Amino acid sequence: MIAVKDKTSYALEAVRKKLNQIGDVILVGSGKGGVGKSMIASAIAMTLSKQGHRTGLLDIDVHGASVANYLGLAPPLRSGEKGLEPKKLGRLKTMSIAFFAGDNPVPIRGAEKEDLIANLMALTNWGELDYLVVDLPPGMGDEVLSAFSLFSDRCRLLLVTTPSKYAFRVVSLMCKLAEREKVPLAGVVLNMSYMLSGGRRIYPLGRADARRLKNAIGSRIITEIPLDPRINEEPFQVVLKKNNELTEAIHNLTRKLLEA
């Protein structure tokens, strides 16, 4: 396991204490951008919280945090006696780098990223949680390696891909990295898999080759998620409240995660 720098630091000790109050950590990653990873992370967290689970959502995408946009959350943050108060949406607690940076770029690198992620987790007043969903950034660099190390004691990785063979290749590399770092794989989500037209499924990105994906990753597809254009047209919470194919697929995904 790759070590986080200075394991005796205050922030890392605080992270360890907070993890003692968290039941399960679900890392949502992909290895590449543009596959809808942040949407999946947000949807899972919202669904868990609506089911009555004490749920947190942490966005550690330093350079392109998207969770706040999906949930309609914005700065400023409030600070309390026990640290930074996460934004609340119903029972869901959310913390994101975007609450500090807003629409400004975050030009940091290397060890600074590790420190930022550790401090963001450590300084947030999560309280007791049943689940913490962590939206990983694209790629396999500092932020991802830091997350694997920080949450190594109790995390599992949910991989998100699209039907593209090029996305398959990258997500297979992410799977190999997780295996090397001893991070358990919860499964694979095939996002933007199909659309409904006249009651029939159409496959705008082509039909996924499930055998090819299984050979590349060694894991099964646990859920296929449809492409729903309304995500770009309506508030995310509104889309998920409706009785539609997307909502059903997200609930199916969440159920399988809880059963795993």
Secondary structure, 3 states (H helix, E strand, C coil): CCCCCCCCCHHHHHHHHHHCCEEEEEEEECCCCCCCHHHHHHHHHHHHHHCCCCEEEEECCCCCCCHHHHHCCCCCCEEECCEEECEEECCEEEEECHHHHCCCCCCCCCHHHHHHHHHHHHHECCCCEEEEEEECCCCCCHHHHHHHHHCCCCEEEEEEECCCHHHHHHHHHHHHHHHHCCCCEEEEEECCCCEEECCEEECCCCCCCHHHHHHHHCCCEEEECCCCHHHHCCCHHHHHHCCCHHHHHHHHHHHHHHHC
